[in-house]
């Protein structure tokens, strides 16, 4: 799919608006909740989640969720860093994306994905001092374009920079 200049400009403006809106929040928790809320709202997400790496770098701990599944307790509240879907994001500091959730071998519940009519999944690392410290993920009922995946990646890179000062809060990062 080819995007015209105007559509690309609108997508970049959306990212800028989200990042700019975070500045109104004084606490890290409020900023991070606003991030997952914004992903759902502005990127047609069904739900979005944010996991942080524990201090031993063995587990991803779900801290924020928005959309259809906003509960942070449950089966995916603590995920091994060796998991198929989001673990590689931490290990490689590279995104994991798909437009075929119901057939992707990294997805644990294919029937659930079909029932929910989910099509795309995108997970990106949030980094601090060259290390992955979190994974931000978006699930959507629509297929995401190459540009969408790229814009989300740029968003997460910029987000890491924007939140650097808050990542100093040791209490938040040590679970």
N, C-alpha and C positions, 0 to 999 in steps of 0.2 A: 504494500500500500504506500503510495506516495503522498506526502503531506505538503500542502502549500505553505508558503512563508507565514501567512496569517495564523494558521493552526499551530505551527511550531512556536510562533511568538506567544500565542495564548497559553500553551503548555509551559513554556519557560516562565511566563508571568505568574502562573498558578504556583509554581515552585517558589518563586520569589515571595509571593504573598504569604504562603505558609511559613516560610522561614522568618519573614518580617513579623508575622503575628505572634511568634514565639516570644518575642522580646517583651510582650506585655505581662508575661508570667514570671513571677519572682522566684518560685521554687522549681527545682529540678523535676520533681514529680509532676507538677502542673504542666511543665513544658513537654515532658515525655508523653503524658496522656493526650495533650493537644496534638502531638505528632501522629499518634495512631488514629485519633479522631479525624484529623485532616486527611490522612491517607484514604480512609473510608469515604469521606465527603467529596474530595476533589479528584480522586483517581478511580471512582466507581468501584470501590472495594466492597466486598460482601462482609469481610472482616479483616482486621489488621492486628498484628501482635508484635511485641517487643520483648525479647529474651535477653538477659544479661549473663555473661560467663561468670561462674563462681570463682572464688579466689584460688582454688586448686586446678582450675581450667579442665574440669572433668564433666561439668554439667552446665546446661543453659537453664536459667531460672526465669519463668514467665513473670514479668512485672507489670505489663500493660497490655490491654486488649480492648478493641472497640468494634462496633458493628454487631452482626448477628450473634457472635460468640464473644461476649465481653467479660465473662468470668475468667479469673486467672487461676482458679483451682481446678483440678481435674487431671485427666491422663497426660496432657501436654504441659502441665505446670512445671515439670522438671524433665528435661530431655538430655540424654547422653550426648556428649560432644561427638560421639561416634555414630550418631543417628544418620540415616541416609539423606534426609531432606535438608536439615539446617546445620548439621554438624560440619559439613564441608565448607560452609560459608565462613565459619570461625577459623578452621584450619588453613584454608587457602586465601582468605580475605578477598574472595571473588564471589560474585552473585551466582545464585542458582535460580533459573527461570524456566517456566514451561507454559505452553498454551494447551496442554493436553493432560490435565491433572488425573483424569480417570484412567489413563493408561501409563502414567509415569511410574517407573519401578521404584522411585524414591518415596512415593506416597503410600502410606500404610493402609488406608481404607478407600479402595477404589469405588466400592458400591456406595459409600457415603458421599463421595465426590459426585457420582452420577445422580444420586437422589437430590443433592443440593444444587445440581446443575452448575457446578463449578467448572470453569474452563482454564483459568490461568492462576499461576502462583509465581511470586517473585520474592526472593529473600536477598537482602544485602547486608554487608557488614557495617557496623559503626566502629570506628577505630579511634584509638588514643595512643599517642607515642608509638606508632607503628604496629600496634597489636589490636587484634579484633577484641572488642569488649562486649559487643552485643550483636544481635541479629534482628533486623526489622523486616517483617514479612507482610505481604499483602495477598489476599485470596480474592478472586473476582469471578463473577458469572459471565464476564465478557472476555473475549480474546484481547490480549494487549499487543499492540504493535511493537515493532523493533524500536521505534522512537519512544514509546511509552516506557519500555524497559530501560532505555538509555537515559531518559529524563529522570526516572526513579533512581538510577545509579548516581547521576549528578546530584540529585536531591540528597541522597545519603552521604555522599562525599562532603557536600557543603554542610550538612547537618552535623557531621563529626567535627568540623571546624567550628561551627557556631556553638556547640555544646562543650567544647574543650574546657572552658573554665569550670563548668559544673562537674565534669568528670573528676575533678580534684576531690570531690566529696567522698572520702574513703568509706564512710558509713554506708553509702548507697551501693558502692561497688563491691563491698565485701559481704557476701551472704554466707 
